[in-house]
Amino acid sequence: MRGRVATSSKVWFVWMVGMWVAFFVLLRTDRLDALANSIQGLPWFAEIVVWFLFFPWVLGTAVWTGDLSESVRVLLVVIFAAGWTIISIPRPKKPTTPRARKPADQ
């Protein structure tokens, strides 16, 4: 008997995939640089909050707009997107088995 997949897990997966789709749309339409500049232009506290809340995508943005060669940037961004998406795939919870009772002390 398999456990059920929590609704929150499904929502998280949809969020993760949707954000990566948005990332690649911004990349394709050449608007990722503008996004990176607007993140860097935030006050330091707001920038930390954005990094915390949107870490995988901001990391991908920082790598893509960095000084690395294009092949390394593509490889890293694909690894980030695939890795975070794979670990976000909803999995059923394992059913818990009741613990065996200890015999009563005599």
Secondary structure by P-SEA (a helix, b strand, c coil): cbbbbbaaaaaaaaaaaaaaaaaaaaaaacaaaaaaaaaaaccaaaaaaaaaacaaaaaaaaaaaccccaaaaaaaaaaaaaaaaaaacccccccccccccccccc
